[in-house]
Amino acid sequence: PENEEHCGFLHFLCCVEAFIGVLYAGLSAAIIFGKVTRIQSHAHVIFSDPIVIKYGNGLAPSFRHRGSNKFLCFPRAAEKRAECPVLEFRVVNRLHNYHGGEIMNAFINCVTIKDDADDRNRKFVVTDVPFTNNTKQRTILSDVPTTGGSSSNPTRRVFSKVKIQSSEHPFFRRVWTCKHVLDASSPLLTDTARRGIRENNGYWPAMKNNVSGIRESLGFDQLIVTFRGVSNVSAAEVYAEKVYKLVDVNVGYDFATMLYRSEEGVKVDMVVLSDIIEQDGGGAEPWFVDS
C-alpha cells in the first residue's frame, strides 16, 4: 500500500512532464513554422533607392551620332507646350540568374501620402471619400488636436492612389521599370500645378518645364510602393514594400542600363541598380549647390 501511494505521485508527475513536453513541442513547431512562412512570403526583389523624373528632351525619342555627343530629337521637344514629365523607379528580381526564380502575376500598387501639419499630439479620424479625376477611392485622416487648440479647421493626412503604367507583370524575371506621368490627374502634384496643366490643354506649361518648376510642382511627402506576386520557387504568395520620400527624387536624370549580354545570355548588373545618369539632352539638377 505504501508503494501504491508513492506510485500515484509519480504517475501525476509523469503526466505533468508529458503535458509540458507536448506543449513545448507544439509551441516550438508553431514558432518555426511562422518564421519559415514569413521568410517565404517576402519577395526576393530589390527597389532602386532614387526616383528619377525625366522631362523635356529626356522624353523625346533621340539618338546619338556615332563618335559624337550631339543629340537629335523630334521637333516636339522644342515646342512651347511640353509633354508632361515622367516619374520612374525600378524593381529587380534578385533571382534573375536562376532558373525558376521568376515571380508570377506580379502587381505593383502605389499610394502617396501628404501631411499638412505635424502629427504630434493629434487624434486621427479616418474617413473614406470618392476619388476624383477617374480614380477610385482615397482615405483622408483628419488630425484633431488632443490638447488645446481649435478643431474647427483640422489639418489632414491624405492617402491617394498613384496610377502606374503597366502595373502588372505576368512573368517578372529581371528588371521592371515603373512609370507615372505627372499629368493633370497626378496626386503627386500640387493643386496649382494640376490646374495649370488643365488650362494648357493637358500639356506641361512651358515656363515650368525646368528643374525649379518641376520641383515647385511636386506636392507629396511619401510614396509607398507595395509589390506582390506568386514565387515560382515556393509557389507561395510573396510581397515587399518600399517607402520613398521627396528627398529621393532626382529631376532630369535617367537610370543607368542594367542589362548586358554575355556568352551565357542576357545578364543583370546589380551594382548599377541605383545608379543614375543625366537624361538625354541635359537639363539635370545639380547634386551639390554652392552656398
BALUMLO-135747 format. One line per 5 residues: number of its first residue (from 1); for each residue x, y negated, z of N, C-alpha, C. Coordinates in Angstrom, 3 decimals, padded with zeros to 6 digits. Each point is the difference from the previous one (the first is absolute). Layout:
residues N
NUM	X:Y:Z:X:Y:Z:X:Y:Z ~ ...
END
This chain:
residues 291
1	000.820:001.215:000.000:-000.820:-001.215:000.000:000.852:-001.262:000.000 ~ 001.096:000.017:000.762:000.854:-001.185:000.021:000.595:-000.265:-001.394 ~ 000.363:001.060:-000.729:000.556:-000.166:-001.332:-001.024:-000.565:-000.972 ~ -001.268:000.425:000.199:-001.048:-000.514:-000.889:-000.189:-001.508:000.163 ~ 000.120:-000.497:001.237:-000.124:-001.444:000.210:001.132:-000.753:-000.703
6	001.203:000.521:000.121:001.130:-000.649:-000.694:-000.155:000.099:-001.510 ~ -000.528:001.108:-000.499:-000.198:000.148:-001.444:-001.023:-001.001:-000.531 ~ -001.014:-000.300:000.801:-000.988:-000.989:-000.441:000.624:-001.371:-000.199 ~ 000.883:-000.383:000.895:000.692:-001.290:-000.157:000.894:000.006:-001.237 ~ 000.676:001.126:-000.219:000.854:000.094:-001.185:-000.803:-000.043:-001.283
11	-001.180:000.629:000.001:-000.868:-000.046:-001.172:-000.418:-001.439:-000.312 ~ -000.356:-000.738:001.055:-000.393:-001.403:-000.197:001.162:-000.828:-000.534 ~ 001.201:000.220:000.537:001.168:-000.732:-000.457:000.320:000.320:-001.460 ~ -000.134:001.244:-000.382:000.256:000.387:-001.390:-001.008:-000.635:-000.950 ~ -001.267:-000.076:000.446:-001.023:-000.629:-000.841:000.294:-001.489:-000.213
16	000.431:-000.678:001.071:000.333:-001.415:-000.123:001.185:-000.189:-000.939 ~ 001.023:000.834:000.140:001.162:-000.106:-000.879:-000.375:000.266:-001.459 ~ -000.855:000.995:-000.227:-000.424:000.297:-001.370:-000.804:-001.140:-000.591 ~ -000.888:-000.599:000.812:-000.795:-001.123:-000.494:000.882:-001.192:-000.363 ~ 000.969:-000.304:000.892:000.897:-001.122:-000.283:000.843:000.294:-001.234
21	000.422:001.233:-000.174:000.785:000.361:-001.175:-000.784:-000.162:-001.293 ~ -001.261:000.471:000.015:-000.834:-000.152:-001.192:-000.269:-001.475:-000.286 ~ -000.257:-000.782:001.053:-000.253:-001.435:-000.177:001.236:-000.706:-000.550 ~ 001.179:000.359:000.515:001.241:-000.618:-000.472:000.265:000.354:-001.462 ~ -000.227:001.261:-000.351:000.219:000.417:-001.392:-000.958:-000.715:-000.945
26	-001.251:-000.150:000.419:-000.972:-000.701:-000.840:000.347:-001.465:-000.195 ~ 000.405:-000.673:001.094:000.369:-001.406:-000.114:001.247:-000.180:-000.859 ~ 000.963:000.891:000.169:001.224:-000.091:-000.809:-000.307:000.192:-001.477 ~ -000.853:000.976:-000.309:-000.364:000.234:-001.397:-000.749:-001.199:-000.578 ~ -000.881:-000.610:000.790:-000.748:-001.159:-000.483:000.927:-001.183:-000.259
31	000.976:-000.211:000.894:000.932:-001.114:-000.193:000.852:000.225:-001.239 ~ 000.518:001.211:-000.174:000.823:000.293:-001.170:-000.817:-000.128:-001.283 ~ -001.237:000.488:000.024:-000.859:-000.106:-001.177:-000.288:-001.456:-000.341 ~ -000.242:-000.816:001.035:-000.246:-001.420:-000.242:001.209:-000.708:-000.587 ~ 001.195:000.327:000.505:001.219:-000.611:-000.531:000.229:000.407:-001.452
36	-000.167:001.285:-000.292:000.212:000.477:-001.366:-001.027:-000.613:-000.953 ~ -001.243:-000.090:000.446:-001.047:-000.591:-000.835:000.281:-001.469:-000.296 ~ 000.494:-000.716:001.017:000.313:-001.417:-000.209:001.149:-000.155:-000.993 ~ 001.003:000.865:000.104:001.116:-000.089:-000.934:-000.469:000.305:-001.423 ~ -000.839:001.021:-000.136:-000.495:000.359:-001.319:-000.918:-001.062:-000.586
41	-000.703:-000.740:000.847:-000.950:-001.000:-000.497:000.678:-001.308:-000.393 ~ 001.281:-000.146:000.289:000.705:-001.222:-000.386:000.516:000.142:-001.425 ~ -000.386:-000.925:-000.856:000.380:000.069:-001.407:001.491:-000.273:-000.162 ~ 000.650:000.786:-000.837:001.434:-000.155:-000.244:000.222:-001.060:-001.078 ~ -000.372:-001.242:000.334:000.172:-001.135:-000.907:000.718:-001.122:000.729
46	000.614:-000.896:-000.776:000.681:-001.168:000.537:-000.484:-001.225:-000.764 ~ -000.350:-001.052:000.733:-000.426:-001.257:-000.605:001.198:-000.937:-000.140 ~ -000.052:-000.831:-001.000:001.031:-001.037:-000.148:-000.173:-001.034:001.110 ~ 001.115:-000.536:000.461:-000.055:-001.016:001.052:-000.508:-001.343:-000.511 ~ 000.457:-000.488:-001.152:-000.506:-001.290:-000.479:-001.222:000.146:-000.896
51	-000.700:-001.108:-000.144:-001.059:-000.164:-000.995:000.494:-001.049:-000.996 ~ -000.241:000.217:-001.271:000.417:-000.971:-001.017:-001.237:-000.574:-000.680 ~ 000.128:-001.241:-000.426:-001.042:-000.668:-000.778:000.642:-000.500:-001.287 ~ -000.504:000.475:-001.119:000.484:-000.434:-001.311:-000.981:-001.019:-000.590 ~ 000.528:-000.992:-000.651:-000.836:-001.041:-000.587:000.685:-000.532:-001.249
56	-000.731:-000.770:-000.787:000.573:-000.664:-001.157:000.630:000.963:-000.988 ~ 001.257:-000.252:-000.359:000.705:000.853:-000.952:000.193:001.421:000.519 ~ -000.068:000.173:001.293:000.142:001.343:000.552:-001.165:000.909:-000.332 ~ -001.136:-000.574:-000.409:-001.168:000.795:-000.371:-000.084:000.244:-001.494 ~ 000.643:-000.854:-000.803:-000.098:000.116:-001.452:000.872:001.138:-000.501
61	-000.465:000.766:-000.994:000.857:001.041:-000.592:001.237:-000.650:-000.606 ~ 001.155:000.470:000.394:001.237:-000.612:-000.449:001.043:001.064:-000.244 ~ 001.002:-000.356:-000.729:001.125:000.887:-000.226:001.246:-000.834:-000.171 ~ 001.141:000.633:000.093:001.272:-000.710:-000.014:000.829:000.452:-001.200 ~ 000.625:-000.980:-000.684:000.903:000.348:-001.087:001.170:000.822:000.540
66	000.444:000.941:-000.757:001.180:000.750:000.406:001.205:-000.935:000.034 ~ 000.705:000.041:001.116:001.173:-000.852:000.162:-000.344:-001.435:000.288 ~ -001.257:-000.291:000.339:-000.404:-001.369:000.287:-000.908:-000.018:001.206 ~ -000.003:-001.111:000.722:-000.872:-000.183:001.155:-001.242:-000.805:-000.351 ~ -000.244:-000.230:-001.267:-001.148:-000.796:-000.431:-001.250:000.859:-000.031
71	-001.068:-000.516:000.573:-001.271:000.714:000.033:-000.911:-000.517:-001.110 ~ -000.731:000.906:-000.603:-001.013:-000.358:-000.986:-001.356:000.370:000.571 ~ -000.863:-000.977:000.176:-001.305:000.239:000.602:-001.091:-000.415:-000.976 ~ -001.178:000.514:000.212:-001.138:-000.386:-000.810:-000.390:-001.437:000.329 ~ -000.639:-000.692:-000.907:-000.315:-001.419:000.236:-000.880:-000.232:001.203
76	-000.754:001.016:000.446:-000.928:-000.224:001.099:000.727:-000.489:001.247 ~ 001.251:000.433:000.181:000.742:-000.408:001.197:000.270:-001.493:000.024 ~ -000.015:-000.645:-001.172:000.315:-001.425:-000.064:-001.253:-000.859:-000.044 ~ -001.187:000.593:000.013:-001.222:-000.776:-000.060:-000.244:-000.721:001.315 ~ -000.860:-001.014:-000.036:-000.302:-000.770:001.198:-000.775:000.829:001.018
81	-000.874:000.877:-000.455:-000.739:000.854:000.921:000.744:001.326:000.112 ~ 000.403:000.325:001.173:000.843:001.166:000.227:-000.846:001.170:000.501 ~ 000.523:001.192:-000.218:-000.630:001.191:000.548:000.161:000.014:001.519 ~ -000.932:000.639:000.670:000.064:000.072:001.453:001.195:000.851:000.434 ~ 000.695:-000.394:001.051:001.135:000.791:000.490:-000.449:001.392:000.439
86	000.962:000.915:000.041:-000.269:001.392:000.364:000.880:000.377:001.184 ~ -000.621:000.510:001.033:000.712:000.472:001.191:000.256:001.493:-000.140 ~ 001.204:000.442:000.358:000.369:001.403:-000.167:000.747:000.524:001.220 ~ -000.236:001.260:000.313:000.821:000.779:000.918:000.015:001.425:-000.532 ~ 000.881:000.834:000.479:000.090:001.344:-000.547:000.193:001.040:001.086
91	-000.394:001.214:-000.360:000.068:001.152:000.896:000.783:001.097:-000.709 ~ 000.825:000.713:000.765:000.828:001.061:-000.567:-000.256:001.297:000.752 ~ -000.103:001.077:-000.747:-000.138:001.330:000.578:001.383:000.515:000.397 ~ 000.191:000.283:001.276:001.317:000.459:000.459:000.368:001.377:-000.535 ~ -000.983:000.800:-000.403:000.257:001.331:-000.546:-000.047:-000.026:-001.518
96	000.449:-001.082:-000.596:-000.092:-000.143:-001.455:000.902:000.980:-000.728 ~ 001.083:000.449:000.628:000.936:000.903:-000.659:-000.278:001.474:000.295 ~ -001.096:000.287:000.693:-000.327:001.381:000.370:-001.245:000.462:-000.757 ~ 000.079:001.215:-000.492:-001.154:000.564:-000.684:-001.109:000.297:001.013 ~ -001.197:-000.466:-000.289:-001.119:000.186:000.917:-000.115:-001.068:001.067
101	000.787:-001.083:-000.109:-000.070:-001.071:000.985:-000.984:-001.092:-000.346 ~ -000.867:000.238:-000.964:-000.947:-001.024:-000.429:-001.106:-000.205:001.033 ~ -000.669:-001.137:-000.128:-001.178:-000.310:000.820:-001.180:-000.135:-000.951 ~ -001.006:000.821:000.241:-001.150:000.041:-000.890:-001.063:-000.990:000.456 ~ -000.711:-000.567:-000.973:-001.127:-000.910:000.263:000.391:-001.108:000.981
106	001.137:-000.618:-000.262:000.471:-001.070:000.870:-000.864:-001.254:-000.182 ~ -000.176:-000.720:001.087:-000.837:-001.206:-000.013:000.630:-001.039:000.909 ~ 000.016:-001.244:-000.462:000.540:-001.118:000.770:-001.090:-001.026:000.231 ~ -000.115:-000.421:001.244:-000.981:-001.014:000.384:000.731:-001.144:000.687 ~ -000.369:-001.227:-000.342:000.651:-001.193:000.548:-001.039:-000.898:000.662
111	000.351:-000.497:001.158:-000.852:-000.925:000.743:000.866:-001.145:000.491 ~ -000.476:-001.207:-000.161:000.731:-001.166:000.474:-000.631:-000.542:001.276 ~ 000.843:-000.532:000.862:-000.443:-000.574:001.268:000.416:-001.462:000.025 ~ -000.923:-000.833:000.373:000.280:-001.420:000.146:-000.410:-000.444:001.385 ~ 000.966:-000.446:000.793:-000.244:-000.499:001.346:-000.081:-001.515:-000.054
116	-001.117:-000.518:000.506:-000.179:-001.446:-000.010:000.506:-000.681:001.256 ~ 000.248:000.785:001.049:000.469:-000.602:001.249:000.682:001.056:000.829 ~ 000.594:-000.446:001.099:000.684:000.912:000.895:-001.009:000.920:000.667 ~ 000.381:001.288:000.164:-000.918:000.990:000.532:000.074:000.135:001.517 ~ 000.844:-000.713:000.657:000.146:000.174:001.436:-001.228:-000.520:000.741
121	-000.377:000.744:001.037:-001.142:-000.378:000.840:-001.274:-000.178:-000.809 ~ -000.233:000.902:-000.959:-001.192:-000.107:-000.819:-000.719:001.338:-000.028 ~ -001.276:-000.069:-000.163:-000.844:001.179:-000.084:-000.505:000.124:-001.430 ~ 000.154:001.185:-000.587:-000.352:000.203:-001.403:-001.422:000.543:-000.120 ~ -000.779:-000.631:-000.857:-001.353:000.440:-000.295:-000.033:000.396:-001.467
126	-000.254:001.277:-000.275:000.102:000.532:-001.353:-001.343:-000.109:-000.706 ~ 000.020:-000.520:-001.223:-001.197:-000.058:-000.830:000.373:000.377:-001.418 ~ -000.857:000.743:-000.664:000.218:000.393:-001.392:-000.903:-000.838:-000.889 ~ 000.587:-000.593:-001.019:-000.769:-000.822:-000.936:000.348:000.441:-001.408 ~ -000.887:-000.252:-000.979:000.304:000.414:-001.386:001.162:-000.787:-000.569
131	000.761:000.654:-000.847:001.063:-000.672:-000.738:-000.610:-000.887:-001.076 ~ 000.762:-000.941:-000.444:-000.357:-000.811:-001.161:000.972:000.318:-001.122 ~ -000.275:-000.550:-001.158:000.870:000.168:-001.177:000.186:001.480:-000.350 ~ -001.132:000.721:-000.059:-000.010:001.391:-000.449:000.769:000.940:000.909 ~ 000.239:-000.389:001.243:000.592:000.910:000.960:-001.109:000.576:000.862
136	000.308:001.003:000.798:-001.046:000.799:000.613:-000.312:-000.406:001.444 ~ 001.003:-000.105:000.841:-000.268:-000.221:001.400:001.209:-000.617:000.666 ~ -000.230:-000.801:000.999:001.110:-000.517:000.785:-000.429:-000.096:001.452 ~ 000.956:-000.019:000.877:-000.261:-000.062:001.429:000.586:-001.281:000.546 ~ -000.814:-000.745:000.724:000.444:-001.244:000.622:-000.036:000.191:001.510
141	001.145:-000.259:000.643:000.073:000.067:001.446:000.049:-001.423:000.524 ~ -001.090:-000.435:000.652:-000.045:-001.341:000.546:000.717:-000.016:001.338 ~ 000.908:-000.945:000.161:000.782:-000.112:001.225:-000.679:-000.992:000.923 ~ -000.469:000.486:001.134:-000.652:-000.855:000.976:000.912:-000.120:001.206 ~ 000.427:-001.191:000.402:000.885:-000.135:001.162:-000.653:000.559:001.247
146	000.795:000.758:000.783:-000.530:000.607:001.220:000.162:-000.901:001.204 ~ 000.933:-000.942:-000.064:000.220:-000.897:001.128:000.021:-001.427:-000.516 ~ -001.018:-000.762:000.401:-000.037:-001.406:-000.391:-000.272:-000.176:-001.473 ~ -000.008:-001.225:-000.433:-000.187:-000.299:-001.420:-001.448:000.131:-000.400 ~ -000.292:-000.424:-001.192:-001.348:000.044:-000.533:-000.107:001.096:-001.036
151	-001.103:000.734:000.021:-000.224:001.085:-000.950:-000.968:-000.395:-001.098 ~ -000.299:-001.302:-000.119:-000.932:-000.431:-001.034:000.608:000.112:-001.388 ~ 001.332:-000.079:-000.097:000.679:000.100:-001.281:001.125:001.029:000.100 ~ -000.339:001.277:000.106:001.023:001.022:000.204:000.847:000.193:-001.246 ~ 001.263:000.355:000.219:000.868:000.336:-001.109:-000.300:001.415:-000.460
156	000.626:000.415:-001.111:-000.342:001.282:-000.584:001.237:000.762:-000.432 ~ -000.096:001.290:000.035:000.968:000.896:-000.627:-000.739:000.757:-001.086 ~ 000.413:-000.192:-001.237:-000.737:000.520:-001.146:000.775:001.145:-000.638 ~ -000.689:001.134:-000.182:000.552:001.147:-000.708:-000.663:000.067:-001.374 ~ 000.797:-000.067:-001.054:-000.534:000.025:-001.357:000.709:001.072:-000.809
161	-000.763:000.707:-000.808:000.574:001.045:-000.838:000.665:-000.618:-001.219 ~ 001.184:000.502:-000.324:000.787:-000.493:-001.131:-000.087:001.020:-001.127 ~ -000.362:-000.483:-001.177:-000.145:000.875:-001.158:001.357:000.272:-000.617 ~ 000.323:001.289:-000.134:001.264:000.434:-000.577:-000.266:000.630:-001.364 ~ 000.787:-000.394:-000.984:-000.117:000.637:-001.301:000.534:001.436:000.087
166	-000.781:000.927:-000.515:000.376:001.427:000.032:000.281:000.441:001.432 ~ -001.018:-000.081:000.841:000.156:000.376:001.405:-000.037:001.507:000.227 ~ -000.233:000.791:-001.039:-000.031:001.455:000.132:001.064:000.618:-000.900 ~ 000.596:001.080:000.494:001.037:000.717:-000.759:-000.279:001.502:000.137 ~ -000.358:000.684:-001.085:-000.359:001.418:000.120:001.181:000.920:000.265
171	001.227:-000.440:-000.350:001.166:000.872:000.118:001.221:-000.866:000.302 ~ 000.111:-000.434:001.266:001.064:-000.917:000.405:001.279:000.793:000.259 ~ 001.005:-000.271:-000.830:001.245:000.744:000.091:001.224:-000.867:000.284 ~ 000.097:-001.167:-000.651:001.229:-000.787:000.125:-000.265:-001.374:000.603 ~ -000.233:-000.992:-000.876:-000.134:-001.395:000.421:-001.367:-000.514:-000.408
176	-000.603:-000.766:000.899:-001.323:-000.574:-000.252:000.075:-001.496:000.288 ~ -000.142:-000.804:-001.027:000.005:-001.460:000.147:-001.437:-000.501:000.054 ~ -000.340:-000.635:001.097:-001.366:-000.505:000.210:-000.031:-001.498:-000.289 ~ -001.027:-000.432:-000.729:-000.103:-001.392:-000.433:-001.344:-000.584:000.410 ~ 000.048:-001.273:000.349:-001.203:-000.757:000.323:000.089:-001.366:-000.666
181	-001.012:-000.356:-000.764:-000.030:-001.279:-000.709:-000.543:-001.078:000.935 ~ 000.740:-001.085:000.120:-000.414:-001.124:000.838:-000.942:-000.893:-000.807 ~ -001.245:000.442:-000.139:-000.987:-000.737:-000.782:-001.013:-000.665:000.918 ~ -001.112:-000.411:-000.581:-001.002:-000.749:000.762:-000.699:000.844:001.054 ~ 000.090:001.322:-000.078:-000.646:000.870:000.982:000.983:000.588:000.999
186	001.259:-000.406:-000.058:001.011:000.570:000.886:-000.127:-000.555:001.413 ~ -000.117:000.881:001.001:-000.058:-000.491:001.390:001.352:-000.425:000.538 ~ 001.063:000.187:-000.769:001.327:-000.412:000.450:000.252:-001.485:-000.207 ~ -000.885:-000.673:-000.737:000.160:-001.419:-000.288:-000.881:-000.841:000.911 ~ 000.341:-001.252:000.100:-000.824:-000.934:000.761:-001.257:-000.350:-000.791
191	-000.968:-000.561:000.683:-001.231:-000.409:-000.672:000.279:-001.066:-001.062 ~ 000.923:-000.897:000.286:000.341:-001.046:-000.967:000.610:000.599:-001.258 ~ 000.867:000.988:000.159:000.631:000.628:-001.166:-001.023:000.754:-000.843 ~ -000.909:000.701:000.630:-001.029:000.734:-000.753:-000.925:-000.960:-000.732 ~ -000.333:-001.103:000.643:-000.854:-000.988:-000.655:000.710:-000.622:-001.196
196	001.304:-000.240:000.118:000.747:-000.547:-001.128:000.053:000.950:-001.189 ~ 000.075:001.310:000.264:000.003:000.983:-001.092:-001.358:000.037:-000.684 ~ -001.069:-000.066:000.778:-001.341:-000.006:-000.602:-000.215:-001.245:-000.845 ~ 000.481:-001.131:000.474:-000.144:-001.230:-000.775:000.856:000.018:-001.261 ~ 001.030:000.849:-000.021:000.877:000.108:-001.162:-000.387:001.182:-000.884
201	-001.261:000.405:000.083:-000.541:001.077:-000.842:000.738:001.330:000.197 ~ 000.382:000.291:001.239:000.624:001.277:000.304:001.498:000.046:-000.174 ~ 000.616:-001.101:-000.419:001.448:-000.053:-000.172:000.646:-000.699:001.198 ~ 001.265:000.310:000.196:000.743:-000.636:001.087:000.317:-001.444:-000.381 ~ -000.242:-000.968:000.884:000.278:-001.409:-000.324:001.472:-000.208:-000.344
206	000.272:-000.755:-001.049:001.367:-000.210:-000.467:000.847:-000.714:001.050 ~ -000.588:-000.924:000.742:000.766:-000.738:000.991:000.381:000.866:001.200 ~ -000.665:001.132:000.151:000.303:000.932:001.082:000.825:001.187:-000.468 ~ 000.414:-000.004:-001.269:000.721:001.138:-000.561:001.495:-000.117:000.277 ~ 000.336:-000.040:001.282:001.384:-000.077:000.444:000.093:000.619:001.387
211	001.205:000.081:000.519:000.215:000.683:001.282:-000.749:-000.692:001.131 ~ 000.134:-001.307:000.107:-000.657:-000.720:001.089:-001.518:000.055:-000.135 ~ -000.514:-000.088:-001.239:-001.445:000.069:-000.189:-000.575:001.346:000.380 ~ 000.706:001.068:-000.329:-000.484:001.333:000.360:000.092:000.215:001.504 ~ 001.087:-000.470:000.617:000.147:000.124:001.451:-001.127:-000.713:000.733
216	-000.337:-001.195:-000.449:-001.073:-000.756:000.647:-001.360:000.641:-000.206 ~ -000.141:000.802:-001.050:-001.294:000.610:-000.308:-000.258:001.283:000.783 ~ 001.032:000.585:000.581:-000.175:001.236:000.761:-000.649:-000.301:001.340 ~ -001.033:000.757:000.334:-000.744:-000.256:001.227:-000.317:001.248:000.783 ~ 001.000:000.824:000.290:-000.223:001.198:000.815:001.127:000.134:001.009
221	-000.252:000.781:001.041:001.004:000.232:001.035:000.634:001.377:-000.120 ~ -000.825:001.020:-000.246:000.495:001.357:-000.118:-000.730:000.715:-001.134 ~ 000.708:000.941:-000.606:-000.573:000.860:-001.024:000.230:001.442:000.438 ~ -001.086:000.699:000.314:000.083:001.380:000.489:-000.265:000.942:-001.160 ~ 000.945:000.883:-000.261:-000.102:000.971:-001.087:-000.094:001.395:000.602
226	-001.026:000.741:-000.375:-000.167:001.376:000.465:000.057:000.938:-001.199 ~ 000.659:001.118:000.198:000.203:001.000:-001.045:-000.548:001.328:000.507 ~ -000.704:000.716:-000.874:-000.482:001.332:000.357:-000.051:000.876:-001.247 ~ 000.082:001.289:000.222:-000.026:000.965:-001.087:000.119:001.412:000.558 ~ 000.181:000.954:-000.883:000.136:001.408:000.379:001.389:000.462:-000.409
231	000.783:000.442:000.979:001.366:000.429:-000.269:-000.004:001.346:-000.704 ~ 000.808:000.107:-001.027:000.141:001.265:-000.715:000.881:000.985:000.755 ~ 000.674:-000.472:001.051:000.863:000.863:000.811:-000.808:000.767:001.033 ~ -000.823:-000.721:000.752:-000.764:000.610:001.089:-001.478:000.160:-000.311 ~ -000.449:-000.538:-001.136:-001.422:000.035:-000.364:-000.863:-000.681:001.056
236	000.584:-000.939:000.740:-000.706:-000.740:001.034:-000.120:-001.458:-000.410 ~ -001.026:-000.649:000.533:-000.187:-001.420:-000.284:001.039:-000.808:000.771 ~ 000.679:-000.903:-000.696:001.073:-000.788:000.596:-000.341:-001.479:-000.122 ~ 000.649:-000.788:000.843:-000.252:-001.437:-000.012:001.274:-000.737:000.419 ~ 000.029:-001.289:-000.321:001.087:-000.891:000.410:-000.512:-001.424:-000.080
241	000.694:-000.893:000.662:-000.415:-001.399:-000.014:001.218:-000.917:000.048 ~ -000.209:-001.214:-000.456:001.046:-001.017:-000.006:-000.655:-001.351:000.231 ~ 000.607:-000.810:000.850:-000.517:-001.329:000.296:000.997:-001.024:-000.539 ~ -000.458:-000.814:-000.942:000.808:-001.081:-000.556:-000.425:-001.325:000.622 ~ 000.967:-000.870:000.164:-000.267:-001.352:000.487:000.346:-001.015:-001.083
246	-000.415:-001.215:000.225:000.220:-001.043:-001.003:001.482:-000.231:-000.248 ~ 000.828:000.237:000.997:001.435:-000.200:-000.154:000.614:001.035:-000.937 ~ -000.702:001.105:-000.262:000.513:001.041:-000.898:-000.209:-000.333:-001.475 ~ -000.704:-001.086:-000.292:-000.307:-000.359:-001.387:001.175:-000.735:-000.620 ~ 000.370:000.409:-001.222:001.070:-000.653:-000.765:-000.573:-000.429:-001.351
251	-000.036:-001.296:-000.250:-000.613:-000.558:-001.197:001.051:-000.118:-001.098 ~ -000.357:000.469:-001.198:000.886:-000.108:-001.146:000.986:001.134:-000.141 ~ -000.275:001.138:000.645:000.908:001.143:-000.053:-000.725:001.223:-000.556 ~ 000.795:000.980:-000.372:-000.509:001.276:-000.490:000.815:001.112:000.639 ~ -000.579:001.196:000.062:000.709:001.129:000.589:001.049:000.542:-000.961
256	001.105:000.451:000.559:001.028:000.653:-000.800:-000.491:001.375:-000.444 ~ 000.489:000.459:-001.132:-000.415:001.283:-000.548:000.553:001.148:000.847 ~ -000.873:000.921:000.366:000.399:001.137:000.822:000.223:001.272:-000.809 ~ -000.637:000.108:-001.138:000.084:001.232:-000.788:001.218:-000.024:-000.906 ~ 000.671:001.106:-000.097:001.128:000.151:-000.906:000.009:001.436:-000.522
261	000.632:000.185:-001.114:000.035:001.317:-000.642:001.377:000.636:000.190 ~ 000.000:001.254:000.426:001.224:000.767:000.168:-000.108:001.294:-000.799 ~ 000.998:000.852:000.149:-000.020:001.271:-000.710:-001.138:000.900:000.480 ~ -000.430:-000.211:001.245:-001.084:000.804:000.568:-001.377:-000.590:-000.273 ~ -000.049:-001.147:-000.640:-001.278:-000.635:-000.298:-000.109:-001.366:000.653
266	-001.220:-000.481:000.157:-000.252:-001.312:000.589:000.145:000.091:001.517 ~ 000.797:-000.892:000.562:000.251:-000.039:001.433:-000.395:-001.354:000.568 ~ -000.082:-000.064:001.322:-000.378:-001.223:000.709:001.152:-000.416:000.900 ~ 000.411:-001.242:-000.112:001.061:-000.553:000.838:-000.645:-000.671:001.205 ~ 000.007:000.691:001.143:-000.646:-000.515:001.194:000.728:-001.202:000.594
271	001.245:-000.191:-000.370:000.780:-001.088:000.590:-000.577:-001.363:-000.375 ~ -000.573:-000.112:-001.185:-000.494:-001.296:-000.490:-001.501:-000.148:000.209 ~ -000.545:000.737:000.939:-001.442:-000.080:000.242:-000.444:-001.425:000.293 ~ 000.722:-000.702:000.846:-000.385:-001.356:000.405:000.852:-001.071:-000.659 ~ 000.763:000.365:-001.030:000.815:-000.980:-000.706:-000.861:-000.786:-000.985
276	000.168:-001.315:-000.009:-000.751:-000.850:-000.912:000.972:-000.851:-000.802 ~ -000.408:-000.364:-001.202:000.794:-000.834:-000.903:-000.885:-001.142:-000.488 ~ 000.640:-001.022:-000.538:-000.756:-001.132:-000.524:-000.827:000.427:-001.207 ~ -001.212:-000.473:-000.078:-000.901:000.387:-001.073:000.499:-000.496:-001.345 ~ -000.524:000.591:-001.063:000.359:-000.435:-001.352:-000.379:-001.466:-000.199
281	000.919:-000.763:-000.509:-000.257:-001.417:-000.237:000.381:-000.889:001.154 ~ 000.437:000.577:001.127:000.427:-000.805:001.143:-001.173:-000.553:000.790 ~ 000.296:-000.984:000.841:-001.031:-000.632:000.820:-000.166:000.610:001.368 ~ 001.014:000.728:000.505:-000.105:000.629:001.315:000.299:-001.003:001.101 ~ -000.644:000.166:001.134:000.251:-000.875:001.130:001.343:000.349:000.636
286	000.702:-000.971:000.521:001.293:000.287:000.649:-000.201:000.709:001.319 ~ 000.910:000.903:000.309:-000.061:000.708:001.281:000.517:-000.849:001.154 ~ 000.958:-000.873:-000.286:000.588:-000.819:001.034:-000.176:-001.463:-000.399 ~ -000.519:-000.779:000.917:-000.228:-001.425:-000.242:000.969:-000.800:000.843 ~ 000.741:-000.889:-000.633:000.946:-000.851:000.732:-000.744:-000.983:000.853
291	000.412:-000.088:001.244:-000.649:-000.940:000.925:000.560:-001.401:-000.159
END
